[in-house]
Amino acid sequence: MDEPRNGPIYVGYLPTPRRYLLFVRIAVPAILWIAALSAGVISVSQGDPGEATWDTSIVQTWSGTVVDAGYPMLLTDEPRQLLPLVEQGKFGARELIAELIGSRVVLSGWRLERDGRTMIELEPGDGAITPDAGSPSRLSWIEYGEHTLEGEIVDFKCYLGAMKPGDGRTHKACAALCIRGGIPPVLVTRTSSGAQRYYIVTDSDGGALSTDAAAFAGEPVRVTGLVARPDGASELARVRVALDRIELR
């Protein structure tokens, strides 16, 4: 039987045409190898999410003084730490905790932690916050003057373990929603040795940063502002910055 002018036709009950056999034996393995190598390159190029944890297995308690560091935080006694407070979902805790600024409390909730930095996600319900006896602690800042810092603005909740990855452009949309919802924005920088440093980003008066700053989340940025560290608690520094002094790199 003469072959069609356009070449052989594969028919299941007849021998496979030679050109189809060559394709199956050569092209298909080559395509599979290319796909595997591409997957390997993509996976290697992804950023390391770090040792971030979100421990929802057990409710924990913390005691200390509620302070306003631009965003509501708990200043603990021993060890002296500054722990940001958030609610469940993509929401900060300002509305819930605002009337307790300057008061000693016991808080219950879940721990988010990465690189020695901790955040408390408050348990829902009235039982998450109870008064605590004792004298409130005072938060004071050691000022270091104006500096220009380069890094990435992240929403701290996702970065500490609520999402993996919690940074980079793949997380940009989520980070923007979290920052608009009141999650503290934090500038993450790297030293020449690769160590990471963390700066709560506030407005120039030390209050909550404008939600317009959410547009900078997940992008390489340059921030110029007044840097300070909490006296006696070194985990989180602060940079006070006007919105127009945040720029993309």
C-alpha positions in Angstrom: 0.0 0.0 0.0 1.4 3.4 -0.9 2.1 5.8 1.9 0.1 9.1 2.0 1.9 12.1 0.6 2.2 13.8 4.0 4.1 10.8 5.5 3.2 7.6 7.4 0.1 7.3 9.6 0.3 5.5 13.0 -2.3 2.7 13.2 -2.4 0.8 16.5 -2.6 -2.7 15.0 0.2 -2.0 12.4 4.0 -1.7 13.0 5.0 1.8 14.3 6.5 4.0 11.5 10.2 4.5 11.9 10.1 8.2 12.4 7.7 7.9 15.3 9.9 5.3 17.0 12.9 7.7 16.7 10.8 10.5 18.3 9.7 8.3 21.2 13.2 6.9 21.8 15.1 10.2 21.5 12.8 13.2 21.9 10.7 12.0 24.8 13.6 11.1 27.1 15.3 14.4 26.2 12.1 16.4 27.1 11.9 14.6 30.4 15.5 15.3 31.3 15.1 19.0 30.4 12.0 19.2 32.6 13.8 17.6 35.5 16.8 19.9 35.2 14.5 22.9 34.9 12.7 21.9 38.1 16.1 21.5 39.9 17.3 24.9 38.8 14.0 26.5 39.9 14.1 24.8 43.3 17.7 25.8 44.0 17.0 29.4 43.1 14.2 29.7 45.6 15.0 31.7 48.8 15.5 29.7 52.0 12.4 30.2 54.2 14.6 29.9 57.3 13.8 28.1 60.5 10.5 29.8 60.9 7.9 28.2 63.2 4.3 28.8 64.0 3.5 26.6 67.0 -0.3 26.1 67.1 0.0 22.8 68.9 -0.4 24.4 72.4 -1.6 27.7 73.8 1.2 29.5 75.7 1.1 32.4 78.1 3.3 35.5 78.5 3.3 38.2 81.1 4.6 41.8 80.8 3.7 45.3 80.0 1.7 46.3 76.9 3.6 49.1 75.1 3.2 51.1 71.9 6.2 50.8 69.7 4.3 52.1 66.7 2.4 48.8 66.9 1.2 47.1 70.1 3.8 44.9 71.7 4.4 43.1 75.0 7.5 44.1 76.9 8.4 41.0 79.0 10.5 41.1 82.2 12.8 38.0 82.2 14.2 37.8 79.7 13.5 41.4 78.6 12.0 41.0 75.1 9.8 43.2 72.8 7.1 40.9 71.3 4.7 42.2 68.6 1.1 41.3 69.1 -1.4 40.3 66.4 -4.8 38.7 66.1 -5.8 35.7 64.0 -5.8 36.2 60.3 -4.2 39.2 58.6 -4.9 41.6 61.5 -2.8 43.5 64.0 -4.0 43.8 67.6 -4.3 47.6 68.0 -8.1 47.7 68.3 -8.1 44.8 70.8 -5.2 46.0 72.9 -5.2 49.9 72.6 -6.9 50.6 76.0 -4.2 48.4 77.8 -1.1 50.4 76.7 1.0 50.8 79.8 -0.7 48.0 81.8 0.6 44.8 83.0 -1.1 41.7 81.6 -1.0 38.0 81.1 -1.6 37.1 77.4 -2.4 33.7 76.0 -1.9 32.6 72.4 0.5 31.0 69.9 4.2 31.6 69.3 5.6 32.5 65.9 9.4 32.5 65.9 12.4 32.9 63.5 16.0 33.7 64.1 15.4 34.4 67.8 12.6 36.9 67.1 9.1 36.1 68.5 5.6 37.3 67.9 2.4 36.4 69.8 -0.8 35.6 67.9 -3.5 36.2 70.5 -6.0 33.5 71.3 -9.6 34.6 70.4 -12.0 35.5 73.2 -11.9 37.5 76.4 -9.7 35.0 78.2 -6.7 35.9 76.1 -6.0 39.0 78.1 -6.0 39.1 81.9 -4.7 41.8 84.3 -1.3 41.1 86.0 -0.1 42.3 89.4 3.1 44.4 89.7 4.5 47.6 88.4 4.5 48.2 84.6 7.8 48.4 82.9 8.8 51.4 80.9 10.0 51.2 77.3 12.8 53.6 76.4 14.8 53.9 73.2 18.5 54.4 72.5 18.8 56.7 69.5 21.5 56.2 66.9 20.7 59.0 64.5 19.8 58.9 60.8 20.9 56.0 58.7 20.2 54.6 55.2 19.3 50.9 55.2 18.8 48.5 52.4 16.7 45.4 52.5 13.1 44.2 52.2 10.0 45.2 54.0 8.1 42.2 55.2 4.9 41.6 57.1 6.3 40.2 60.3 3.6 37.6 61.0 4.1 35.7 57.7 7.9 36.1 57.9 8.1 34.5 61.3 6.3 31.4 60.2 2.6 32.0 59.2 3.6 31.5 55.5 6.6 29.9 53.8 8.0 31.7 52.0 7.0 34.8 53.9 9.1 37.2 51.9 10.0 38.1 48.3 7.9 39.0 45.3 6.0 35.7 45.4 4.6 36.8 48.8 4.1 40.5 47.8 0.3 40.4 47.6 -0.2 38.7 50.9 2.3 41.0 52.6 0.5 44.0 51.3 -2.8 42.7 52.8 -1.2 42.0 56.1 0.4 45.4 56.4 -2.9 47.1 55.5 -4.5 45.0 58.2 -2.2 46.3 60.9 0.5 43.6 61.0 3.8 45.3 61.8 6.0 46.0 58.8 9.6 45.1 59.4 12.7 45.9 57.4 15.0 42.9 57.1 18.6 43.8 56.2 21.8 41.7 55.9 25.2 42.5 57.1 28.4 41.8 55.1 28.7 38.5 57.0 25.2 37.5 56.0 23.6 38.0 59.5 20.1 39.4 59.4 18.9 42.5 61.3 15.4 43.6 61.9 13.8 47.1 62.1 10.2 47.9 62.9 9.2 50.5 60.4 7.2 53.4 61.8 6.3 56.8 60.6 8.5 59.8 61.4 6.7 60.4 64.7 7.1 56.7 65.9 3.5 55.8 65.1 2.0 53.2 62.7 3.3 53.5 59.2 0.9 54.6 56.5 -0.8 51.7 54.8 0.5 53.2 51.5 3.8 51.6 52.4 2.3 48.2 51.6 3.2 48.9 48.0 6.9 48.5 48.9 6.4 45.1 50.5 8.3 42.2 48.9 10.6 44.6 46.9 14.3 45.5 47.4 14.1 49.0 49.1 16.3 51.7 50.5 15.0 53.4 53.6 16.4 56.5 55.2 15.3 57.3 58.8 16.1 57.6 62.5 17.3 54.3 64.0 16.9 53.4 67.6 17.0 50.3 69.8 14.9 49.5 72.8 16.9 49.9 76.0 17.7 46.4 77.3 15.9 44.5 74.6 18.0 44.0 71.4 15.9 41.7 69.3 14.1 44.4 67.4 15.3 47.9 66.5 13.2 50.7 65.0 13.5 53.0 62.1 11.3 56.1 62.0 10.8 57.1 58.4 8.7 59.5 56.3 6.9 57.6 53.5 8.7 59.6 50.8 12.1 58.4 52.1 11.3 54.8 51.2 12.4 54.0 47.6 12.8 51.0 45.4 16.3 49.9 44.7 
